Amino acid sequence: MQTVTVSRRVDAPPERVRDAMGDLEAFMLAAGFTEVTVDGDDMHLENQVGLATVTLDLRLVDTEADLAYEQAEGFFETMDTEYRVEAVDGGSEVTATTDFELDVALVGQVLDATVIKRQRRHELESQFDWLEAQFAE
């Protein structure tokens, strides 16, 4: 299992950060996905990673996290992501963790865990940039 974790302080109360993250289409587009479709608890994402087009179907899951989803269909063996928002002095600390396991038969030589981890870290940082911009004065 591979893990990517990114944290960022955001200058807004946790409730406002959670509300912003609740706009799933905008929040996922902020990650740099080229196509995002949200239908209830289901999301369809497409993105270019290197030479490959990555298509993921995700489903929201009910956990103790503020936002959590898992792969319903895609090229991972398993993939889940959780976002947690904690109050800190004058704002919020947002932490996102993605755990994944590659389906080697499907991925092969095109993508490896290092490329996926680098791409996922970039996506999460881009989402956090978007969150910060939502609350910039």
C-alpha positions in Angstrom: 0.0 0.0 0.0 1.3 3.5 -0.9 0.3 6.6 1.0 0.4 10.3 0.2 -0.4 12.9 2.9 -0.5 16.6 2.6 -1.4 19.2 5.2 -2.0 23.0 5.0 -3.1 25.7 7.3 -6.0 27.7 5.9 -7.1 31.1 7.3 -10.7 30.3 7.8 -12.8 28.5 10.4 -13.3 24.8 9.9 -17.0 25.2 9.1 -16.2 27.5 6.2 -13.4 25.2 4.9 -15.8 22.2 5.1 -18.4 24.2 3.2 -15.9 25.1 0.4 -14.8 21.4 0.1 -18.5 20.5 -0.1 -18.6 22.1 -3.6 -17.2 18.8 -4.9 -17.1 19.7 -8.6 -15.1 22.9 -7.9 -12.9 21.2 -5.3 -12.1 18.3 -7.7 -11.5 20.6 -10.7 -9.1 22.5 -8.4 -6.9 19.4 -8.3 -6.4 19.8 -12.1 -8.7 17.0 -13.3 -9.7 17.8 -16.9 -13.3 16.4 -16.4 -15.3 16.2 -13.3 -18.9 14.9 -13.0 -20.7 14.7 -9.7 -24.0 12.8 -9.3 -25.0 12.5 -5.7 -22.4 10.3 -3.9 -20.7 9.4 -7.2 -17.9 11.2 -9.0 -16.4 10.6 -12.4 -12.9 12.1 -13.0 -10.5 12.2 -15.9 -7.0 13.4 -16.0 -3.7 13.1 -18.0 -0.9 11.6 -16.1 2.2 11.4 -18.2 1.2 9.6 -21.4 -1.9 8.0 -19.9 -5.4 9.2 -19.5 -6.6 8.3 -16.1 -10.3 7.7 -15.6 -11.7 7.1 -12.1 -15.2 6.5 -10.7 -15.3 7.4 -7.1 -18.0 7.1 -4.4 -18.3 9.2 -1.3 -18.1 7.1 1.9 -19.2 7.8 5.4 -16.3 7.9 7.8 -15.2 10.1 10.7 -13.3 12.2 8.1 -14.8 15.5 6.9 -14.7 14.2 3.3 -13.9 10.7 2.2 -14.2 8.8 -1.1 -13.0 5.5 -2.5 -12.5 4.2 -6.0 -15.5 2.4 -7.3 -13.9 1.7 -10.7 -10.5 2.6 -12.1 -7.0 1.4 -12.6 -6.1 1.1 -8.9 -6.4 -2.2 -7.0 -7.7 0.0 -4.2 -7.7 3.8 -3.6 -9.3 5.9 -0.9 -8.8 9.5 0.2 -9.8 11.2 3.4 -9.7 15.0 4.3 -9.8 16.1 7.9 -10.3 19.7 9.0 -9.1 20.7 12.5 -9.4 24.0 14.2 -6.1 25.7 14.9 -5.4 29.2 16.3 -7.0 31.6 13.9 -7.9 29.1 11.2 -7.9 25.4 10.2 -5.4 22.7 9.5 -6.5 20.6 6.5 -5.0 17.2 6.1 -5.6 14.9 3.1 -4.4 11.3 3.0 -4.7 9.0 -0.1 -3.9 5.3 0.3 -3.6 3.3 -2.9 -2.5 0.0 -4.3 -1.7 -0.3 -8.0 -3.2 -3.0 -10.2 0.1 -3.9 -11.9 -1.6 -5.9 -14.6 -3.5 -2.8 -15.7 -0.9 -0.1 -15.1 2.2 -1.9 -16.4 5.2 0.1 -17.5 3.2 3.4 -18.2 2.7 4.4 -14.6 4.4 3.4 -11.4 3.9 4.3 -7.7 6.5 7.1 -7.8 4.7 8.9 -10.7 1.3 8.4 -9.0 2.5 9.7 -5.7 4.1 12.8 -7.3 0.9 13.4 -9.3 -1.4 12.9 -6.3 0.7 15.3 -4.1 0.4 17.9 -6.8 -3.4 17.4 -7.0 -3.8 17.8 -3.2 -1.5 20.9 -3.1 -3.6 22.4 -5.9 -6.8 21.8 -4.0 -5.3 23.4 -0.9 -4.2 26.4 -3.1 -7.8 26.7 -4.2 -9.0 26.5 -0.6 -6.6 29.3 0.4 -7.8 31.4 -2.5 -11.4 31.1 -1.3 -10.6 32.9 1.9 -8.0 35.4 0.7 -8.7 39.0 1.6 
